[in-house]
Amino acid sequence: MARLLSEMDISILKTVAPECEGYLCSGSGMAYRSILPPLANHYAKDAQDFLRRIKLLSRYDLEYLVRLILSGEESLGCVPFDYIELFIENVSERMGEKIAAQVRNSYNNSECSN
């Protein structure tokens, strides 16, 4: 479900991608509607850089992001599989395997996971 980024979303995006100056996808020209796809596809150099950036999130911010994922408000579509696997591992370490399994299920049901 696409959404307009809230102030909280923008704050999280600035935490994980401080170099972000605008909120438009360079490929589509559309406004960002999620946090993880632009992080993965426009700012992180590779999967390890993506993970390094995710680890910058406070537990509160990570919990907020996971809530958005589980509600369907945060798109996981088009985030590369290896990036998502690292994200899920980090969620498991910080929030537990049960929550990580729910995030994995959300990814498996997303539009670009195939």
Biopython code that builds the backbone (N, CA, C, O; Angstrom):
import numpy as np
from Bio.PDB.StructureBuilder import StructureBuilder

atoms = [
    (1, "MET", "N", (0.843, -1.156, 0.000)),
    (1, "MET", "CA", (0.000, 0.000, 0.000)),
    (1, "MET", "C", (0.904, 1.239, 0.000)),
    (1, "MET", "O", (1.700, 1.438, 0.918)),
    (2, "ALA", "N", (0.771, 2.055, -1.026)),
    (2, "ALA", "CA", (1.594, 3.255, -1.132)),
    (2, "ALA", "C", (1.114, 4.294, -0.123)),
    (2, "ALA", "O", (-0.072, 4.367, 0.196)),
    (3, "ARG", "N", (2.032, 5.077, 0.360)),
    (3, "ARG", "CA", (1.688, 6.118, 1.323)),
    (3, "ARG", "C", (2.557, 7.340, 1.057)),
    (3, "ARG", "O", (3.566, 7.254, 0.357)),
    (4, "LEU", "N", (2.169, 8.450, 1.609)),
    (4, "LEU", "CA", (3.032, 9.617, 1.618)),
    (4, "LEU", "C", (3.932, 9.478, 2.831)),
    (4, "LEU", "O", (3.479, 9.069, 3.900)),
    (5, "LEU", "N", (5.193, 9.813, 2.675)),
    (5, "LEU", "CA", (6.119, 9.695, 3.798)),
    (5, "LEU", "C", (5.762, 10.707, 4.884)),
    (5, "LEU", "O", (5.545, 11.887, 4.608)),
    (6, "SER", "N", (5.706, 10.228, 6.106)),
    (6, "SER", "CA", (5.437, 11.083, 7.263)),
    (6, "SER", "C", (6.749, 11.723, 7.723)),
    (6, "SER", "O", (7.822, 11.401, 7.213)),
    (7, "GLU", "N", (6.646, 12.620, 8.682)),
    (7, "GLU", "CA", (7.858, 13.209, 9.264)),
    (7, "GLU", "C", (8.733, 12.124, 9.881)),
    (7, "GLU", "O", (9.959, 12.183, 9.783)),
    (8, "MET", "N", (8.106, 11.132, 10.516)),
    (8, "MET", "CA", (8.854, 10.012, 11.110)),
    (8, "MET", "C", (9.583, 9.225, 10.019)),
    (8, "MET", "O", (10.752, 8.873, 10.176)),
    (9, "ASP", "N", (8.887, 8.952, 8.913)),
    (9, "ASP", "CA", (9.508, 8.228, 7.799)),
    (9, "ASP", "C", (10.723, 8.987, 7.271)),
    (9, "ASP", "O", (11.780, 8.400, 7.042)),
    (10, "ILE", "N", (10.565, 10.282, 7.083)),
    (10, "ILE", "CA", (11.658, 11.110, 6.561)),
    (10, "ILE", "C", (12.819, 11.125, 7.547)),
    (10, "ILE", "O", (13.979, 11.080, 7.137)),
    (11, "SER", "N", (12.521, 11.187, 8.834)),
    (11, "SER", "CA", (13.572, 11.141, 9.851)),
    (11, "SER", "C", (14.351, 9.826, 9.764)),
    (11, "SER", "O", (15.580, 9.823, 9.846)),
    (12, "ILE", "N", (13.641, 8.716, 9.599)),
    (12, "ILE", "CA", (14.305, 7.414, 9.474)),
    (12, "ILE", "C", (15.132, 7.365, 8.200)),
    (12, "ILE", "O", (16.269, 6.893, 8.214)),
    (13, "LEU", "N", (14.570, 7.851, 7.099)),
    (13, "LEU", "CA", (15.319, 7.860, 5.839)),
    (13, "LEU", "C", (16.590, 8.694, 5.979)),
    (13, "LEU", "O", (17.640, 8.309, 5.464)),
    (14, "LYS", "N", (16.505, 9.828, 6.667)),
    (14, "LYS", "CA", (17.694, 10.666, 6.890)),
    (14, "LYS", "C", (18.720, 9.968, 7.788)),
    (14, "LYS", "O", (19.922, 10.188, 7.639)),
    (15, "THR", "N", (18.258, 9.133, 8.714)),
    (15, "THR", "CA", (19.178, 8.383, 9.573)),
    (15, "THR", "C", (19.971, 7.375, 8.757)),
    (15, "THR", "O", (21.187, 7.263, 8.907)),
    (16, "VAL", "N", (19.278, 6.641, 7.894)),
    (16, "VAL", "CA", (19.936, 5.566, 7.142)),
    (16, "VAL", "C", (20.556, 6.049, 5.836)),
    (16, "VAL", "O", (21.403, 5.364, 5.262)),
    (17, "ALA", "N", (20.142, 7.218, 5.364)),
    (17, "ALA", "CA", (20.691, 7.773, 4.119)),
    (17, "ALA", "C", (20.840, 9.281, 4.277)),
    (17, "ALA", "O", (20.095, 10.048, 3.668)),
    (18, "PRO", "N", (21.807, 9.711, 5.099)),
    (18, "PRO", "CA", (21.946, 11.145, 5.357)),
    (18, "PRO", "C", (22.241, 11.959, 4.098)),
    (18, "PRO", "O", (22.034, 13.172, 4.069)),
    (19, "GLU", "N", (22.725, 11.283, 3.064)),
    (19, "GLU", "CA", (23.003, 11.979, 1.815)),
    (19, "GLU", "C", (21.739, 12.260, 1.003)),
    (19, "GLU", "O", (21.797, 12.955, -0.012)),
    (20, "CYS", "N", (20.615, 11.730, 1.437)),
    (20, "CYS", "CA", (19.338, 11.929, 0.745)),
    (20, "CYS", "C", (18.939, 13.401, 0.838)),
    (20, "CYS", "O", (18.811, 13.950, 1.932)),
    (21, "GLU", "N", (18.747, 14.024, -0.305)),
    (21, "GLU", "CA", (18.368, 15.437, -0.325)),
    (21, "GLU", "C", (16.964, 15.651, -0.864)),
    (21, "GLU", "O", (16.335, 16.670, -0.577)),
    (22, "GLY", "N", (16.474, 14.705, -1.636)),
    (22, "GLY", "CA", (15.121, 14.809, -2.182)),
    (22, "GLY", "C", (14.413, 13.497, -1.964)),
    (22, "GLY", "O", (15.011, 12.515, -1.526)),
    (23, "TYR", "N", (13.160, 13.489, -2.267)),
    (23, "TYR", "CA", (12.371, 12.291, -2.007)),
    (23, "TYR", "C", (11.712, 11.775, -3.281)),
    (23, "TYR", "O", (10.590, 11.271, -3.265)),
    (24, "LEU", "N", (12.461, 11.921, -4.408)),
    (24, "LEU", "CA", (11.986, 11.427, -5.695)),
    (24, "LEU", "C", (12.889, 10.320, -6.189)),
    (24, "LEU", "O", (14.113, 10.418, -6.102)),
    (25, "CYS", "N", (12.280, 9.262, -6.708)),
    (25, "CYS", "CA", (13.033, 8.165, -7.311)),
    (25, "CYS", "C", (13.650, 8.662, -8.611)),
    (25, "CYS", "O", (12.945, 9.176, -9.479)),
    (26, "SER", "N", (14.957, 8.511, -8.745)),
    (26, "SER", "CA", (15.631, 8.979, -9.955)),
    (26, "SER", "C", (15.207, 8.187, -11.186)),
    (26, "SER", "O", (15.272, 8.704, -12.302)),
    (27, "GLY", "N", (14.777, 6.948, -11.004)),
    (27, "GLY", "CA", (14.361, 6.119, -12.135)),
    (27, "GLY", "C", (12.972, 6.454, -12.635)),
    (27, "GLY", "O", (12.762, 6.606, -13.838)),
    (28, "SER", "N", (12.022, 6.571, -11.720)),
    (28, "SER", "CA", (10.625, 6.780, -12.114)),
    (28, "SER", "C", (10.185, 8.236, -12.035)),
    (28, "SER", "O", (9.203, 8.628, -12.665)),
    (29, "GLY", "N", (10.912, 9.035, -11.260)),
    (29, "GLY", "CA", (10.501, 10.412, -11.043)),
    (29, "GLY", "C", (9.352, 10.549, -10.050)),
    (29, "GLY", "O", (8.848, 11.648, -9.821)),
    (30, "MET", "N", (8.945, 9.432, -9.465)),
    (30, "MET", "CA", (7.842, 9.420, -8.498)),
    (30, "MET", "C", (8.387, 9.669, -7.087)),
    (30, "MET", "O", (9.539, 9.356, -6.786)),
    (31, "ALA", "N", (7.541, 10.233, -6.241)),
    (31, "ALA", "CA", (7.920, 10.457, -4.845)),
    (31, "ALA", "C", (8.101, 9.116, -4.140)),
    (31, "ALA", "O", (7.359, 8.168, -4.396)),
    (32, "TYR", "N", (9.087, 9.044, -3.256)),
    (32, "TYR", "CA", (9.257, 7.845, -2.435)),
    (32, "TYR", "C", (7.977, 7.599, -1.646)),
    (32, "TYR", "O", (7.364, 8.531, -1.126)),
    (33, "ARG", "N", (7.588, 6.336, -1.568)),
    (33, "ARG", "CA", (6.391, 5.942, -0.821)),
    (33, "ARG", "C", (6.734, 4.936, 0.271)),
    (33, "ARG", "O", (5.850, 4.469, 0.991)),
    (34, "SER", "N", (8.007, 4.606, 0.394)),
    (34, "SER", "CA", (8.501, 3.673, 1.403)),
    (34, "SER", "C", (9.940, 4.046, 1.717)),
    (34, "SER", "O", (10.520, 4.916, 1.068)),
    (35, "ILE", "N", (10.513, 3.384, 2.715)),
    (35, "ILE", "CA", (11.876, 3.673, 3.154)),
    (35, "ILE", "C", (12.876, 2.666, 2.601)),
    (35, "ILE", "O", (13.917, 3.056, 2.073)),
    (36, "LEU", "N", (12.576, 1.383, 2.716)),
    (36, "LEU", "CA", (13.552, 0.350, 2.347)),
    (36, "LEU", "C", (13.872, 0.275, 0.856)),
    (36, "LEU", "O", (15.044, 0.118, 0.514)),
    (37, "PRO", "N", (12.894, 0.379, -0.056)),
    (37, "PRO", "CA", (13.263, 0.311, -1.474)),
    (37, "PRO", "C", (14.244, 1.407, -1.913)),
    (37, "PRO", "O", (15.226, 1.089, -2.583)),
    (38, "PRO", "N", (14.021, 2.687, -1.564)),
    (38, "PRO", "CA", (15.021, 3.672, -1.979)),
    (38, "PRO", "C", (16.370, 3.478, -1.287)),
    (38, "PRO", "O", (17.420, 3.710, -1.886)),
    (39, "LEU", "N", (16.336, 3.049, -0.020)),
    (39, "LEU", "CA", (17.602, 2.783, 0.664)),
    (39, "LEU", "C", (18.381, 1.716, -0.085)),
    (39, "LEU", "O", (19.572, 1.879, -0.352)),
    (40, "ALA", "N", (17.711, 0.630, -0.422)),
    (40, "ALA", "CA", (18.376, -0.490, -1.102)),
    (40, "ALA", "C", (18.810, -0.134, -2.515)),
    (40, "ALA", "O", (19.905, -0.505, -2.938)),
    (41, "ASN", "N", (17.970, 0.575, -3.242)),
    (41, "ASN", "CA", (18.201, 0.766, -4.672)),
    (41, "ASN", "C", (18.889, 2.069, -5.053)),
    (41, "ASN", "O", (19.376, 2.199, -6.176)),
    (42, "HIS", "N", (18.941, 3.044, -4.135)),
    (42, "HIS", "CA", (19.534, 4.338, -4.485)),
    (42, "HIS", "C", (20.685, 4.774, -3.582)),
    (42, "HIS", "O", (21.537, 5.551, -4.013)),
    (43, "TYR", "N", (20.728, 4.296, -2.353)),
    (43, "TYR", "CA", (21.726, 4.808, -1.410)),
    (43, "TYR", "C", (22.750, 3.773, -0.957)),
    (43, "TYR", "O", (23.940, 4.081, -0.896)),
    (44, "ALA", "N", (22.329, 2.582, -0.644)),
    (44, "ALA", "CA", (23.277, 1.550, -0.200)),
    (44, "ALA", "C", (24.131, 1.096, -1.377)),
    (44, "ALA", "O", (23.621, 0.847, -2.469)),
    (45, "LYS", "N", (25.440, 0.991, -1.140)),
    (45, "LYS", "CA", (26.369, 0.564, -2.200)),
    (45, "LYS", "C", (26.228, -0.918, -2.500)),
    (45, "LYS", "O", (26.412, -1.350, -3.638)),
    (46, "ASP", "N", (25.899, -1.698, -1.472)),
    (46, "ASP", "CA", (25.754, -3.148, -1.604)),
    (46, "ASP", "C", (25.003, -3.649, -0.373)),
    (46, "ASP", "O", (24.602, -2.859, 0.482)),
    (47, "ALA", "N", (24.817, -4.956, -0.289)),
    (47, "ALA", "CA", (24.035, -5.529, 0.809)),
    (47, "ALA", "C", (24.656, -5.230, 2.173)),
    (47, "ALA", "O", (23.936, -4.946, 3.130)),
    (48, "GLN", "N", (25.973, -5.291, 2.271)),
    (48, "GLN", "CA", (26.619, -5.023, 3.559)),
    (48, "GLN", "C", (26.461, -3.562, 3.968)),
    (48, "GLN", "O", (26.300, -3.261, 5.151)),
    (49, "ASP", "N", (26.507, -2.656, 2.998)),
    (49, "ASP", "CA", (26.276, -1.244, 3.299)),
    (49, "ASP", "C", (24.823, -1.031, 3.735)),
    (49, "ASP", "O", (24.554, -0.237, 4.637)),
    (50, "PHE", "N", (23.896, -1.734, 3.101)),
    (50, "PHE", "CA", (22.489, -1.690, 3.497)),
    (50, "PHE", "C", (22.352, -2.111, 4.965)),
    (50, "PHE", "O", (21.689, -1.432, 5.748)),
    (51, "LEU", "N", (22.973, -3.223, 5.329)),
    (51, "LEU", "CA", (22.914, -3.707, 6.709)),
    (51, "LEU", "C", (23.545, -2.705, 7.670)),
    (51, "LEU", "O", (22.995, -2.443, 8.740)),
    (52, "ARG", "N", (24.682, -2.149, 7.304)),
    (52, "ARG", "CA", (25.343, -1.154, 8.155)),
    (52, "ARG", "C", (24.390, 0.010, 8.433)),
    (52, "ARG", "O", (24.306, 0.507, 9.556)),
    (53, "ARG", "N", (23.688, 0.428, 7.405)),
    (53, "ARG", "CA", (22.756, 1.547, 7.554)),
    (53, "ARG", "C", (21.557, 1.163, 8.427)),
    (53, "ARG", "O", (21.114, 1.960, 9.254)),
    (54, "ILE", "N", (21.034, -0.049, 8.246)),
    (54, "ILE", "CA", (19.905, -0.520, 9.061)),
    (54, "ILE", "C", (20.304, -0.565, 10.533)),
    (54, "ILE", "O", (19.494, -0.255, 11.406)),
    (55, "LYS", "N", (21.534, -0.944, 10.808)),
    (55, "LYS", "CA", (22.006, -1.015, 12.195)),
    (55, "LYS", "C", (22.093, 0.355, 12.857)),
    (55, "LYS", "O", (22.230, 0.437, 14.077)),
    (56, "LEU", "N", (22.017, 1.435, 12.074)),
    (56, "LEU", "CA", (22.006, 2.783, 12.635)),
    (56, "LEU", "C", (20.670, 3.118, 13.296)),
    (56, "LEU", "O", (20.586, 4.050, 14.097)),
    (57, "LEU", "N", (19.633, 2.362, 12.963)),
    (57, "LEU", "CA", (18.306, 2.633, 13.511)),
    (57, "LEU", "C", (18.237, 2.282, 14.993)),
    (57, "LEU", "O", (18.764, 1.261, 15.435)),
    (58, "SER", "N", (17.584, 3.143, 15.735)),
    (58, "SER", "CA", (17.296, 2.813, 17.136)),
    (58, "SER", "C", (16.291, 1.671, 17.155)),
    (58, "SER", "O", (15.645, 1.384, 16.148)),
    (59, "ARG", "N", (16.164, 1.030, 18.292)),
    (59, "ARG", "CA", (15.155, -0.031, 18.408)),
    (59, "ARG", "C", (13.764, 0.537, 18.132)),
    (59, "ARG", "O", (12.950, -0.109, 17.473)),
    (60, "TYR", "N", (13.495, 1.721, 18.625)),
    (60, "TYR", "CA", (12.196, 2.362, 18.406)),
    (60, "TYR", "C", (11.923, 2.529, 16.911)),
    (60, "TYR", "O", (10.836, 2.204, 16.431)),
    (61, "ASP", "N", (12.917, 3.040, 16.178)),
    (61, "ASP", "CA", (12.747, 3.245, 14.738)),
    (61, "ASP", "C", (12.585, 1.920, 14.002)),
    (61, "ASP", "O", (11.781, 1.818, 13.076)),
    (62, "LEU", "N", (13.346, 0.904, 14.411)),
    (62, "LEU", "CA", (13.218, -0.412, 13.783)),
    (62, "LEU", "C", (11.830, -0.992, 14.058)),
    (62, "LEU", "O", (11.207, -1.553, 13.157)),
    (63, "GLU", "N", (11.346, -0.864, 15.284)),
    (63, "GLU", "CA", (10.003, -1.354, 15.615)),
    (63, "GLU", "C", (8.942, -0.637, 14.787)),
    (63, "GLU", "O", (7.994, -1.263, 14.310)),
    (64, "TYR", "N", (9.100, 0.663, 14.617)),
    (64, "TYR", "CA", (8.170, 1.444, 13.793)),
    (64, "TYR", "C", (8.176, 0.922, 12.359)),
    (64, "TYR", "O", (7.118, 0.713, 11.766)),
    (65, "LEU", "N", (9.363, 0.713, 11.807)),
    (65, "LEU", "CA", (9.488, 0.221, 10.438)),
    (65, "LEU", "C", (8.873, -1.170, 10.297)),
    (65, "LEU", "O", (8.184, -1.448, 9.315)),
    (66, "VAL", "N", (9.114, -2.029, 11.255)),
    (66, "VAL", "CA", (8.534, -3.378, 11.225)),
    (66, "VAL", "C", (7.011, -3.303, 11.308)),
    (66, "VAL", "O", (6.321, -4.053, 10.617)),
    (67, "ARG", "N", (6.478, -2.415, 12.138)),
    (67, "ARG", "CA", (5.013, -2.255, 12.202)),
    (67, "ARG", "C", (4.452, -1.857, 10.842)),
    (67, "ARG", "O", (3.408, -2.358, 10.426)),
    (68, "LEU", "N", (5.145, -0.959, 10.153)),
    (68, "LEU", "CA", (4.701, -0.551, 8.814)),
    (68, "LEU", "C", (4.755, -1.726, 7.839)),
    (68, "LEU", "O", (3.854, -1.896, 7.018)),
    (69, "ILE", "N", (5.807, -2.532, 7.929)),
    (69, "ILE", "CA", (5.928, -3.711, 7.056)),
    (69, "ILE", "C", (4.770, -4.664, 7.315)),
    (69, "ILE", "O", (4.119, -5.122, 6.376)),
    (70, "LEU", "N", (4.512, -4.962, 8.571)),
    (70, "LEU", "CA", (3.484, -5.945, 8.916)),
    (70, "LEU", "C", (2.077, -5.457, 8.592)),
    (70, "LEU", "O", (1.184, -6.266, 8.341)),
    (71, "SER", "N", (1.871, -4.147, 8.594)),
    (71, "SER", "CA", (0.556, -3.594, 8.244)),
    (71, "SER", "C", (0.392, -3.448, 6.734)),
    (71, "SER", "O", (-0.704, -3.170, 6.248)),
    (72, "GLY", "N", (1.486, -3.635, 5.994)),
    (72, "GLY", "CA", (1.432, -3.484, 4.545)),
    (72, "GLY", "C", (1.690, -2.069, 4.067)),
    (72, "GLY", "O", (1.626, -1.801, 2.867)),
    (73, "GLU", "N", (1.980, -1.161, 4.982)),
    (73, "GLU", "CA", (2.220, 0.232, 4.603)),
    (73, "GLU", "C", (3.631, 0.461, 4.061)),
    (73, "GLU", "O", (3.842, 1.378, 3.268)),
    (74, "GLU", "N", (4.591, -0.353, 4.475)),
    (74, "GLU", "CA", (5.977, -0.251, 3.996)),
    (74, "GLU", "C", (6.191, -1.329, 2.950)),
    (74, "GLU", "O", (6.102, -2.521, 3.244)),
    (75, "SER", "N", (6.470, -0.907, 1.744)),
    (75, "SER", "CA", (6.668, -1.852, 0.650)),
    (75, "SER", "C", (8.029, -2.530, 0.757)),
    (75, "SER", "O", (9.045, -1.886, 1.019)),
    (76, "LEU", "N", (8.023, -3.833, 0.549)),
    (76, "LEU", "CA", (9.274, -4.581, 0.441)),
    (76, "LEU", "C", (9.530, -4.948, -1.008)),
    (76, "LEU", "O", (10.546, -5.561, -1.335)),
    (77, "GLY", "N", (8.604, -4.570, -1.873)),
    (77, "GLY", "CA", (8.736, -4.876, -3.287)),
    (77, "GLY", "C", (9.996, -4.259, -3.860)),
    (77, "GLY", "O", (10.350, -3.123, -3.544)),
    (78, "CYS", "N", (10.645, -4.999, -4.679)),
    (78, "CYS", "CA", (11.829, -4.560, -5.409)),
    (78, "CYS", "C", (13.063, -4.351, -4.534)),
    (78, "CYS", "O", (14.066, -3.816, -5.006)),
    (79, "VAL", "N", (13.008, -4.762, -3.274)),
    (79, "VAL", "CA", (14.215, -4.784, -2.447)),
    (79, "VAL", "C", (14.891, -6.121, -2.726)),
    (79, "VAL", "O", (14.265, -7.168, -2.563)),
    (80, "PRO", "N", (16.156, -6.110, -3.143)),
    (80, "PRO", "CA", (16.831, -7.373, -3.482)),
    (80, "PRO", "C", (16.792, -8.388, -2.337)),
    (80, "PRO", "O", (16.860, -8.031, -1.161)),
    (81, "PHE", "N", (16.681, -9.654, -2.716)),
    (81, "PHE", "CA", (16.554, -10.748, -1.755)),
    (81, "PHE", "C", (17.683, -10.747, -0.729)),
    (81, "PHE", "O", (17.429, -10.908, 0.465)),
    (82, "ASP", "N", (18.934, -10.567, -1.178)),
    (82, "ASP", "CA", (20.053, -10.617, -0.229)),
    (82, "ASP", "C", (19.997, -9.460, 0.771)),
    (82, "ASP", "O", (20.454, -9.607, 1.904)),
    (83, "TYR", "N", (19.449, -8.322, 0.372)),
    (83, "TYR", "CA", (19.287, -7.197, 1.290)),
    (83, "TYR", "C", (18.223, -7.532, 2.341)),
    (83, "TYR", "O", (18.413, -7.294, 3.534)),
    (84, "ILE", "N", (17.108, -8.085, 1.875)),
    (84, "ILE", "CA", (16.020, -8.441, 2.788)),
    (84, "ILE", "C", (16.467, -9.506, 3.781)),
    (84, "ILE", "O", (16.112, -9.448, 4.958)),
    (85, "GLU", "N", (17.243, -10.473, 3.313)),
    (85, "GLU", "CA", (17.726, -11.514, 4.226)),
    (85, "GLU", "C", (18.550, -10.904, 5.355)),
    (85, "GLU", "O", (18.405, -11.305, 6.510)),
    (86, "LEU", "N", (19.409, -9.943, 5.039)),
    (86, "LEU", "CA", (20.198, -9.273, 6.078)),
    (86, "LEU", "C", (19.301, -8.447, 7.002)),
    (86, "LEU", "O", (19.516, -8.410, 8.213)),
    (87, "PHE", "N", (18.302, -7.791, 6.428)),
    (87, "PHE", "CA", (17.354, -7.028, 7.241)),
    (87, "PHE", "C", (16.632, -7.958, 8.215)),
    (87, "PHE", "O", (16.507, -7.648, 9.399)),
    (88, "ILE", "N", (16.159, -9.097, 7.710)),
    (88, "ILE", "CA", (15.431, -10.056, 8.547)),
    (88, "ILE", "C", (16.334, -10.619, 9.645)),
    (88, "ILE", "O", (15.888, -10.796, 10.778)),
    (89, "GLU", "N", (17.595, -10.902, 9.321)),
    (89, "GLU", "CA", (18.542, -11.365, 10.344)),
    (89, "GLU", "C", (18.690, -10.318, 11.448)),
    (89, "GLU", "O", (18.733, -10.657, 12.630)),
    (90, "ASN", "N", (18.768, -9.038, 11.052)),
    (90, "ASN", "CA", (18.900, -7.968, 12.033)),
    (90, "ASN", "C", (17.640, -7.858, 12.891)),
    (90, "ASN", "O", (17.724, -7.656, 14.102)),
    (91, "VAL", "N", (16.480, -7.990, 12.263)),
    (91, "VAL", "CA", (15.220, -7.982, 13.018)),
    (91, "VAL", "C", (15.205, -9.143, 14.008)),
    (91, "VAL", "O", (14.801, -8.971, 15.159)),
    (92, "SER", "N", (15.639, -10.317, 13.573)),
    (92, "SER", "CA", (15.676, -11.491, 14.450)),
    (92, "SER", "C", (16.571, -11.245, 15.663)),
    (92, "SER", "O", (16.200, -11.572, 16.790)),
    (93, "GLU", "N", (17.742, -10.671, 15.428)),
    (93, "GLU", "CA", (18.684, -10.395, 16.514)),
    (93, "GLU", "C", (18.130, -9.375, 17.501)),
    (93, "GLU", "O", (18.331, -9.500, 18.709)),
    (94, "ARG", "N", (17.437, -8.372, 16.988)),
    (94, "ARG", "CA", (17.007, -7.262, 17.830)),
    (94, "ARG", "C", (15.581, -7.381, 18.361)),
    (94, "ARG", "O", (15.255, -6.815, 19.404)),
    (95, "MET", "N", (14.730, -8.122, 17.639)),
    (95, "MET", "CA", (13.318, -8.179, 18.015)),
    (95, "MET", "C", (12.792, -9.602, 18.183)),
    (95, "MET", "O", (11.670, -9.797, 18.650)),
    (96, "GLY", "N", (13.591, -10.591, 17.807)),
    (96, "GLY", "CA", (13.179, -11.980, 17.976)),
    (96, "GLY", "C", (12.787, -12.657, 16.671)),
    (96, "GLY", "O", (12.408, -12.010, 15.695)),
    (97, "GLU", "N", (12.891, -13.986, 16.687)),
    (97, "GLU", "CA", (12.634, -14.781, 15.484)),
    (97, "GLU", "C", (11.168, -14.739, 15.062)),
    (97, "GLU", "O", (10.871, -14.791, 13.868)),
    (98, "LYS", "N", (10.252, -14.645, 16.018)),
    (98, "LYS", "CA", (8.825, -14.612, 15.662)),
    (98, "LYS", "C", (8.512, -13.400, 14.786)),
    (98, "LYS", "O", (7.837, -13.528, 13.765)),
    (99, "ILE", "N", (8.996, -12.245, 15.179)),
    (99, "ILE", "CA", (8.780, -11.025, 14.392)),
    (99, "ILE", "C", (9.505, -11.143, 13.057)),
    (99, "ILE", "O", (8.960, -10.762, 12.021)),
    (100, "ALA", "N", (10.726, -11.665, 13.073)),
    (100, "ALA", "CA", (11.490, -11.836, 11.830)),
    (100, "ALA", "C", (10.738, -12.740, 10.855)),
    (100, "ALA", "O", (10.726, -12.477, 9.653)),
    (101, "ALA", "N", (10.114, -13.797, 11.360)),
    (101, "ALA", "CA", (9.346, -14.705, 10.498)),
    (101, "ALA", "C", (8.155, -13.982, 9.878)),
    (101, "ALA", "O", (7.801, -14.241, 8.727)),
    (102, "GLN", "N", (7.543, -13.088, 10.625)),
    (102, "GLN", "CA", (6.427, -12.306, 10.083)),
    (102, "GLN", "C", (6.910, -11.369, 8.978)),
    (102, "GLN", "O", (6.231, -11.200, 7.965)),
    (103, "VAL", "N", (8.081, -10.760, 9.170)),
    (103, "VAL", "CA", (8.652, -9.895, 8.139)),
    (103, "VAL", "C", (8.982, -10.724, 6.897)),
    (103, "VAL", "O", (8.719, -10.293, 5.774)),
    (104, "ARG", "N", (9.555, -11.907, 7.097)),
    (104, "ARG", "CA", (9.874, -12.793, 5.970)),
    (104, "ARG", "C", (8.602, -13.141, 5.188)),
    (104, "ARG", "O", (8.604, -13.137, 3.957)),
    (105, "ASN", "N", (7.536, -13.435, 5.899)),
    (105, "ASN", "CA", (6.267, -13.751, 5.251)),
    (105, "ASN", "C", (5.752, -12.556, 4.446)),
    (105, "ASN", "O", (5.247, -12.724, 3.336)),
    (106, "SER", "N", (5.879, -11.367, 4.998)),
    (106, "SER", "CA", (5.470, -10.158, 4.274)),
    (106, "SER", "C", (6.274, -10.004, 2.991)),
    (106, "SER", "O", (5.723, -9.655, 1.947)),
    (107, "TYR", "N", (7.581, -10.264, 3.068)),
    (107, "TYR", "CA", (8.416, -10.174, 1.867)),
    (107, "TYR", "C", (7.998, -11.225, 0.848)),
    (107, "TYR", "O", (7.881, -10.929, -0.341)),
    (108, "ASN", "N", (7.774, -12.446, 1.307)),
    (108, "ASN", "CA", (7.390, -13.525, 0.389)),
    (108, "ASN", "C", (6.076, -13.231, -0.320)),
    (108, "ASN", "O", (5.837, -13.732, -1.418)),
    (109, "ASN", "N", (5.227, -12.424, 0.298)),
    (109, "ASN", "CA", (3.944, -12.061, -0.302)),
    (109, "ASN", "C", (3.984, -10.733, -1.051)),
    (109, "ASN", "O", (2.955, -10.281, -1.554)),
    (110, "SER", "N", (5.163, -10.095, -1.134)),
    (110, "SER", "CA", (5.257, -8.793, -1.797)),
    (110, "SER", "C", (5.309, -8.954, -3.309)),
    (110, "SER", "O", (5.569, -10.038, -3.831)),
    (111, "GLU", "N", (5.055, -7.850, -3.993)),
    (111, "GLU", "CA", (4.914, -7.879, -5.446)),
    (111, "GLU", "C", (6.198, -8.166, -6.216)),
    (111, "GLU", "O", (6.122, -8.600, -7.366)),
    (112, "CYS", "N", (7.347, -7.946, -5.645)),
    (112, "CYS", "CA", (8.600, -8.131, -6.393)),
    (112, "CYS", "C", (9.500, -9.206, -5.807)),
    (112, "CYS", "O", (10.685, -9.247, -6.138)),
    (113, "SER", "N", (8.987, -10.065, -4.960)),
    (113, "SER", "CA", (9.852, -11.038, -4.285)),
    (113, "SER", "C", (10.217, -12.223, -5.155)),
    (113, "SER", "O", (11.094, -13.001, -4.782)),
    (114, "ASN", "N", (9.584, -12.387, -6.286)),
    (114, "ASN", "CA", (9.848, -13.565, -7.126)),
    (114, "ASN", "C", (11.103, -13.424, -7.941)),
    (114, "ASN", "O", (11.455, -14.332, -8.694)),
]
sb = StructureBuilder()
sb.init_structure("model")
sb.init_model(0)
sb.init_chain("A")
sb.init_seg("    ")
for serial, (resi, resn, name, xyz) in enumerate(atoms, 1):
    if name == "N":
        sb.init_residue(resn, " ", resi, " ")
    sb.init_atom(name, np.array(xyz, "f"), 0.0, 1.0, " ", f" {name:<3s}", serial, name[0])
structure = sb.get_structure()
